[in-house]
Amino acid sequence: MDEKDVLLLSVLVKDARKTLSELAEMLGMSISSVHKRVKKLEKEGIIERYTAIVNPDVFDTVTAFLLVSAENPEKIFSNIESLDDVVEVYKALGNFNMVIKVRSNDLDRIGGITSKISSMKGVMMVECIVTTKRLKESVWFPEMR
């Protein structure tokens, strides 16, 4: 990945609806060169997908983070990944070896998910942190070094 790829990614992270023509003009490249680079970034898995980012605040959602300590996090993950309202799951280091982000418009559903995970075989502890207000959430982009 070179500097032009990074520039291309930075533009797409901000607005993935840019046309190839717009991208080419912004980056001072030909349309075919931009197209080849985009296809390469997709094929290599650097660009995972294109999506609309929905503002959860508009839907009165509650966001909670579940800190999970489990004997075998990979086994627990296979049971968690299909649960409704689970939007992100991370393997972690420290007292908790998994962090789960849950979004729902119903606090009782978050409680239900917490209970369901707590009762899974191999789960030793679950701590639920319910947030009150989203202060910042952005799309990550790698820093050019």
GIMO-V688685 format. One record per residue. RES is the residue in one small letter. SS is DSSP state (H for helix, E for strand, L for the rest). Layout:
RES SS
RES SS
This chain:
m L
d L
e H
k H
d H
v H
l H
l H
l H
s H
v H
l H
v H
k H
d L
a L
r L
k L
t L
l H
s H
e H
l H
a H
e H
m H
l H
g L
m L
s L
i H
s H
s H
v H
h H
k H
r H
v H
k H
k H
l H
e H
k H
e L
g L
i L
i L
e L
r L
y L
t L
a L
i L
v L
n L
p H
d H
v H
f H
d L
t L
v E
t E
a E
f E
l E
l E
v E
s E
a E
e L
n L
p H
e H
k H
i H
f H
s H
n H
i H
e L
s L
l L
d L
d L
v E
v E
e E
v E
y E
k E
a L
l L
g L
n L
f L
n L
m E
v E
i E
k E
v E
r E
s E
n L
d L
l H
d H
r H
i H
g H
g H
i H
t H
s H
k H
i H
s H
s L
m L
k L
g L
v E
m E
m E
v E
e E
c E
i E
v E
t L
t L
k L
r L
l L
k L
e L
s L
v L
w L
f L
p L
e L
m L
r L
